[in-house]
Amino acid sequence: MKLYDLELSGNCYKVRLFAALVGIELELEPVDIPGGAHKRPPLIDLNPWGELPVLVDGDVVLRDSQAILVYLARRYGGNQWWPDGAAQQGEVMQWLSTAANEIHNGPNTARLVEKFGYPLNKARALEVSAQLLPLIEQHLSRHDWLALGRPTIAECAVFPYLAVGWEGGVTLNDYPAIQAWIERTKALPGFVGMPGVR
Amino acid sequence: MKLYDLELSGNCYKVRLFAALVGIELELEPVDIPGGAHKRPPLIDLNPWGELPVLVDGDVVLRDSQAILVYLARRYGGNQWWPDGAAQQGEVMQWLSTAANEIHNGPNTARLVEKFGYPLNKARALEVSAQLLPLIEQHLSRHDWLALGRPTIAECAVFPYLAVGWEGGVTLNDYPAIQAWIERTKALPGFVGMPGVR
């Protein structure tokens, strides 16, 4: 299967990370974002939203990193990563929404401004991050993993922008439980990093 | 089961709407948000994030409207609303992320500023909305429903803030396909509205 990819995108990295953890072979197709390739055919036909990642697996074409994680885990990952039960799916899903909302608006946006010069509001992104990190710290001070007491796709959705958040000025210095979770995640068999993951 | 609820919250309405469509009986517990009840026990213990909705169903306690939709649909809604297959879950999930990200940052945020005086950036929220609505319009001009050719929890996640977006200055006047989908959704058996849904 093919992943339309940008090495420096944390959203693309979510998919690469999960694929590495469960042993899915991805054909990576690097996309020339500065050249606007994501806004032109063939990519804009695969994803009218003009964003990465995009996954193509036979007939299946998906945008959005969280949707791709659910798809891959359901199809190839087994029950461990995205379980079958209602309460379990709900528990993991809470963190997929956190990734799509607060992590996007916080650490991801701060990094987009700082590292790539996007014309977004960095002060607001730092504010969102400052509200978010204590909540995650509190959770991880009582739990080894985000959900279900084991690694799930919640880790793949949340880890990337927390791990590279320092590139946007969002450090984990005051959050020892998050730091410990970062190390636990890095120790998972098959783990791969991305530029900026220390 | 109990839903900690605010009548004017579109996020709470997502859950009320789904429950009505599938015939789940909810015990609604109105929360005094102006009085800060969501930031104090017992609610802050149920949801440290201090936000609504919160669902309590026996041992299951969930925050985040999308997570609650997945839980309820998986447990009580049957395959129609949140299917079992990988590609199908991925297709619906794309729209749950859209609800958590662009719809939150667009129509929802514009309404929070305009109707409730939140100190957020309305110009940016209108910009996000102006990017988002043509994409949804394009999709709905070719499809009756957001995913799978039938109503799913994607409708429950996306409908509320599109239907009340006019309260924040995000109208659907230029989007006939979205308007038609609004009417189709309102015609679903069991549909309920909220204040602001015309």
Interface residues (C-beta under 8 A of the other chain):
Chain A: P48 W49 D59 V60 L62 R63 D64 S65 Q66 A67 I68 V70 Y71 L72 R74 R75 G85 A86 A87 Q89 G90 E91 M93 Q94 L96 S97 T98 A100 N101 H104 N105 N121 R124 L135 Q138 H139
Chain B: P48 W49 D59 V60 L62 R63 D64 S65 Q66 A67 I68 V70 Y71 L72 R74 R75 G85 A86 A87 Q89 G90 E91 M93 Q94 L96 S97 T98 A100 N101 H104 N105 N121 R124 L135 Q138 H139
